[in-house]
Amino acid sequence: MFSLTIGTIPAEVSDAPADAVADASLSLGQVVNLLEQMEYRQRALDAFRYELMAVAVQMATGAARSGAARSGSAPAGENELAYRSVRAEIATALNVSERAAEAQMGAAWSLRNDYGMTHQILAAGEISAAHARVIADAGRRLGVGAAPEVVARREAYQAEVFEYARRESVNRLRPIARRIAEQYAGDTLDERHHEEVRRRRVVVQEREDGMSDLLAYLPTAEAYAIHDRLTRIACEVERSERAESAERAGLHERDGGAERGQRAAAESSARRSRDEIRADAFAELLLGSDASAVTSCASSEAIRARVQVIVPVTALAPSRRSAAPVAELVGAGPIPLASARNLAAATPVWERVTVDAESGSVLQVDRYRPSEAMKRRLGARDQHCRFPGCRVPVARCDLDHTVDAAFGGPTSTANLAHLCRGHHVLKHHSEWAVRQKNDGELHWTSPTGRRYVDRPPSRVRFIETGPPGPMRRIERREPARERREPEHERDFARHPF
């Protein structure tokens, strides 16, 4: 039997009556307090639900073993039959499909048996069920089972990722967990990618109302680059359409008010959204392009989109370090080193980011073509919007003065941070307040007085993760042999940046 430890629920969590929510006398702070209390309880209940699901799986396998013991043999398929019976029982009781029930049972079994540490902090209310799923999903590459080496890898990975899971939102945790898991994986991302890239494909799935989904399974760097290029095209089209609309409005300035209003309403309803423009550009680029232009160059040369890849210097130059480095596509997560090297070889500009070895803080950014050094340093430090939980990339963010320049705030890296347009407006036109401390930490205060600390994501990416030793992945070395280095590798060895 399993034993369950539910996290202690604070004494101030009370069973508030349902009609209290509708009480107009409740302040916003009280409403948020109730929501926090409910979330805390929900996390304990989610842990209990995972526990019960895991017990159900154990009952299925236990029933099969008992039947085999009674008959003196193990009939073929008995384990499968017992499992299917329990799965059907749970599916009918919860009014879900058997496929959904199986997914819940599998996740619960993995969390309870392979990621017991994660299950414990979920039960204690320190993380949500969504955080727990992210941790378990990212940890799949570490292996399953009770082999001592695999167990040690999983425990070391969990201990390291908990530091971020407790304070980061789910969407921010996902790339962090994937990156940390790569440090402990038994096989390299390049090895797995070499096999998976052979499964790339484009498929069509029919939908209703004369529509279909066109799905492409591609290497991550190419997929993000395609989406970024479509987005930049859409933004340019939007600017052009707005300019044309303004020009037409000027030509008809003498029209009557009613007619002008009708024309403006018609133009507004006909204006395409950015998603529509992206879809139209996607179709026009594919259906209107010359096939020879598509196949005449390598994908790394064809990409004209803007992507940001963090590549450790040890990943680009020959290295004798025992711990394999991890390259990361900002906004997505780890990518194969081979892909990172190809992108680095094709790009005309590199940036070198100097960081503190202990804290991971960005100290300096150098570039072959020096320009706007301050913006580059802040971009390397922030990576995305610095409002708690937001991951809008810096390319779509404003560079905001933490202390408004109108009130004497200096234009320096100690007083600047990236905010997306929505959170930039929120900062200046609501009761949200922010202070910037050392190393770019932003201390936010909500209108109800709650405090949140947002640490620069670059410190997560640049700190060397994982202890040295057998739990860390070791690079495979080929037998020594002479080879002619490609030109870009020889240049890099002389001038790394």
N, C-alpha and C positions, 0 to 999 in steps of 0.2 A: 504494500500500500504506500501511496505517497503521503507526505505530510505537507500541509500548507501553512505558510506564515503570512498572514495579512498584515500590511503596514498599519501602524498605530494611527488612528484618525484623531486629529487634534480635538481637544475638549470643546473648543469654540464652535465646532461644526455641529449645528443643531438641526433637528428635523423641522425646518421652516414650513408652515402650511402653504399649500399651493396658492391660496388667494393672496399671500403676502407679496407675491411678485407683482400683482396688479395694484398694490397699495401705492397711491400717488405720493405718500409721505416718504417712501424710500428714496434715499439719495443715490447718486451714481456709485459712490463708494460702497454703499451697502449692497447694491446689486452685483457689483464686481466681486465683493467678498463672498456672496452666495455662490456665484459662478465658480470661484476658486475652490470653495468647499466641495461643490458637486464634482468638479474635475478630480479633486483628490480622492474622493470616494470612488469615482468611476475607474480610476487607475487600479485601486485595490480590487474592484469587482472584475475588471478585465483580467487581472492576474489569476483570480479565482476561476474565471471562465476557462482560461488556458489550462489551469490545473485539472478541471473536470474533463476537458476534452482529452488531455493526456491520459487520464485514468480510463476513459472509454477505450482508447487505443490499447492500453494495457489489458483491459478486460477482454478485448477481442482476441489478442494473441494468447492470453491466459486460458480462454475457453477452448481454443484450438489445441493447446498443449494438454488440457485436461481430457479432452475427447480422445486424443491419441493415446494417453496413458490408460484410459479405460479399455480401449480396443486392442491395446498391445502393439499398435502400428500407427503410422501417420499417413492416412489416405491422401493421395494427390489432390491438391487444391483445397484441403481443409482449412488451412490458414486464410486463404483468400476468401473462402465462403464465410468464415466467422467474421472477418473484417467487413465484408459487404453487408452482412446482417446488422452489425452495429452501426455502420454508416447509414443504412436505410432507416434504422430506428431514430437516429439523431436528426436526419434530414426531415422525416415526417413530423417529429416533435417540434422542430424549429420552423417548419414550413418553408424550407429552402431546398434547392436542388441537391441531389447526392454529390454532384461535383463541388458545389459550394461547401457542403459538409465535409467532404474529403480534404479540401484545401484548409479548412479551419483545424481539422484534426492533425494534418501534417504539420502545420505551423505550430500548433500547441505542443506536439511531441518534440519537435526540434528545439523550441524555446525551453521546454522543461528539462530535456535531457542533455542537449548540446550547449545550451546557453543559460545554464542555471543561475549564473551571476546576474545576467540581465533580467531574468524572471524575478529574482529577489528584489532588485531595486525598483522594478515595476510594482511589485506588491507593496513596497515601502512608499510608493507615491512619488519617487524622485524623477521618473520619466513617464511618458505616456505609452499606450500600447503601440501607437504609430512609431515612436522612437524605437521601441523594442523590435518591431518588424524590420525597420531599417537596419538595425545592428545585426539581426540574424540573417537578413538577405545579403548584406555586404559580406558577411562571414562565410558564405557558402564556399567560397574559393579556398577556405582553410581546411576543408575536409570534414567528414563525419566519422562517427565511431569513437571507440574508447582507447585507441592506440595512444600511449603516453605522449609521443611527440605531437600528435594532432591535438590532444587535450591541452598541452602546454601552449600551443599556438593560439588556440581559442581563448584561453584564460588571459594570456598576455594582451591579445587584441582587445578583449572586453575591458580590461583594466585601463587601457590607454584611451579607448573611445568614450568611456564613461565621463571623463573630464569635460568633453565637449557636449555629450548628450544631455547633461544636466542643465546646460545653459543655452544651447542653441535650438532654434526651431527645427522641425522635421526636414524642411526643404534645405536648410543649411547643413544639417547633419549628414545628409545622404552622400555628397561628394567627399566629405571629411572621412566618413566611415569607410568608403571604398578605397580611399588613398591609404588609410592606416592598414586595412586588411591586405592590401597589396604588399605591404612591407613584411607581412608574416606568411604570405602564401607559399605553398610548397613548390608550385610551378610558376613560371614567370607569365606576366600578361602577354608578352610577345609570343610565347609558345601557344597560349590559348587563342590569341588573336590569329595566328597563322592558320589554325584549323577553322576558326569561326568565319574568317573572311571568305572562305570558299563557299559559304552559305549565303553570300549576299544575293539579293534578288529584288525584283519589283513585281508586285502582284496587285490585282484589282479585286475589290470587294464591293459587290453591288449593294446599294442602299435604296431607300424609297424615293418616290417623287422624281424619278429620272436622274438621280445622283449616284455617285460611286466614290469610294475611297481608293486612292492610288497610293500604295504603301511601298516604301523603299527601305530595304534593310542594308545599311551602308556602314563603313567605318565612321566612328564618331566625329573625327575631325572634318571629314567631308560633309557629313550631315549637317553639322552646325554651321559650316561655311556656306552651304547652300541656303540655309534658312536666313543667315545674316545677309547674304547678297540679295535675296528676295526682299528682305525688310528694308535695305537701303534703297532698292529700286522703288519700293512702295512709298517710302518717305519722299523721294524726289518727285514721284508722280503726284503725291498729295500737294506738295508745294506748287507744282506747275498748275494743278487744277484750281488751287486757291487763287493764284495770280490771275488766271483766265477769268475766274468768277468775279474778281474785283474789277478787272478791266471792263467786263460786260456791264457791271453795275454802274461804272462811271459813264459809259455810253448812254445808258438809259436813265440818267439822273433826273431828266426832265419829265419822266413818265409820272402819271398820277400815283398817289400813295397806295391805293388799293391794287392797281395793276402791278406796281413794283413789289408789293408784299406777296402777291400771288406768284410772281416770277421767282422770288427768293425762296418761297416754300417749295416750289417745284424743283429748283436746283438743289435744295438741301436734301429732298427725298431721293433725288437721282444720284447724289454723290456717293461714291463707293467707299466702303470702310477699308481699313488697312488690310484686313484679312482677305477681302475680296480682291484688292489690288495684287496682293501676294499671289493668290491663286491664279489670277489672270496673267501675271508676269511669268509664272511657272509654266503655264500652258503655251504662252507665246514664245518663250525661249526654246522650249522643246520642239514645238510643232513648226516654228518658223526658222530654225537654225539649219545651217548646212551640216549634214552628218560628217563630212570630211573635217570640218573645223572642230567638231567634238572629239574626234579620234586622233587628231594630228599631234597632240601633246600630252604629256603626263598630267595626272590629276593635280599634282602639287604645283605645276606651272599654270594650269587652267584656273585655279582658285584665285579670285580677285576679291574675295570677301575679307572681312576683318575678324580674325580670331586671335585669341591670346593664349599662348601655351607657355607654361612654366617648365623649363627644362634645366635640371641641375647640370652644372658644368661637367660633372663626372659622367653624364649620360652622352655628352657630345664628343669628348676627347677620350682616347684610350685610358682606362683606369685599372688600377690593381686593387681597388678597394674590394673587400669581401661582401659588403652589403650593396645589393643592386639598387640604383637610384630609381625614382618614380617620376615620370613626366606627367603633367596634368594639363588638360584643356579647361581653362577657367569657365565655370558655369556648368561643366559636365562631370569631370572627374578624371581618373587616370586614363591615359592612352598608351599604346605600345611605344616603346623607345624608338623602334624603327620608323614609325609615323612621325614622331617628334624630330628625328634626325632629318627626314626628308623635308619637312616643313622648314627646319632651320637652314638647310642647304639652299632652299629656293627663295627664302625671304631676303630682301635687300637690306634690311635693317635689323640688328640685334640690340637688345638691351641687357646690360649686366646689372643685376640687383645684388648689392652688398648687404648682408644681414648680420645681426649679432648672433654669434654661435650659440649663446645660452638662451636668449629670449625669442629669437626669430624675428626681431623688429627690423624693419627696413631702414638701413642707414644711408644708402646712396644708390643712385641710378645713373649709370654711364651709358652713352650711346655713340655710335660712329658719327651720327649727324646731330650734334647738340642742338636742341631747341626745346623751349618750354620745360626746362628741367624740373621745375616744381610740380607741374602737372603729371609728369611721368612718375616722379617719386610717389605722389599721392595715389596715382592709379595703380602702381605696383603694391602699395600698402593696402588700399581699400578693397580692390577687386569688384566690389558691388556696393549698392546703397547701404549706408551705415545705420539705417533705422532698424531696431531689433526685429529680426525675422525676415527682413526683405533681402532679395537676391537679384534685384534688377542690376545688370552689369553696368560698369562705369561708363561705357560708351553711350548709355541712355540716361546718364545722371548729370545733375548740376554740381559744380564745385562751390560749396556753400561756406561762408564765413560762420564759424560757430558763434563767435561774438560779432554781431553785425558791424560792418565797416563804418556805418553811420554813427555808431556809438563808440568808435575808437578801436574796434577790433583790427588787429594787424593782418596784413596779407602774407601769411607765413604758413609753413606746413604744420605748425603747432596750433593754428586756428582755422584750418581748412579741412573739410571732409566731403565726400561725395554723398549726395542725397538724390533719390529719384524725384521727379517733378511733384508727384503726389505728396511725398513726405517732406519735401522742401517747402511746399505751401503750408502743410500742416504745422511745421516748426514755426513759421513766421506769423500764422494767422489763427493759432489756437493756443491753448494753455499748456501745451507740451513744451518742456524746457530741456536744454542739453548743455553740458559742460564737457570740455575736452581736457583730458589729463595726459600724463606722460605716455609716450609710445603710441599715441593716437587713440587711446581708450576714450569712448564716448559714454558719458553717464547721463542717461535720460531720466526725466521725471514726468510721470503722467499727470493729467489733470486731477486724479484722485490721490496723488502723492506717492504712487508706487515708483520704485527706482529699478532701472534696468541698466546693466553694463554691457556695452557692445565692444568687443575686442577686435582689433584689426584681423581680418581673415588671413592676411599674409603670414601672421605669426603661426597659424595652424599649418600652412603649407611649407614654410621654410625651416621650421624646427625639425631636426633629425629625429625621426620617430623610431621606436623599437630598440630594445637592447641588442648589443652584439652577441653572437653566440649561435648555438644550434637552432634556435627558434627563428632567426632571421634567414631569409632566403640567401643562398650562396650562388653567385654567378657561375655558370658553366663555362669552362675554358676549353677551347679546342687545342690540340697539340700544336706546339710552336712551329711556325713555318713562315717563310718569307712571303710577303705580299706587297704589292704596290698600292700605297694609300691613295684614295681618291684625292683630287686636288683640294676640295674643300676641307678635308681632314688635315692635310699638311698645313694649309693656311691657318686652320684653327689652332693647331699645335703651337704655331709661332705667335699668333695674335688671337687669343681666345675670344676677345670681344672687340 
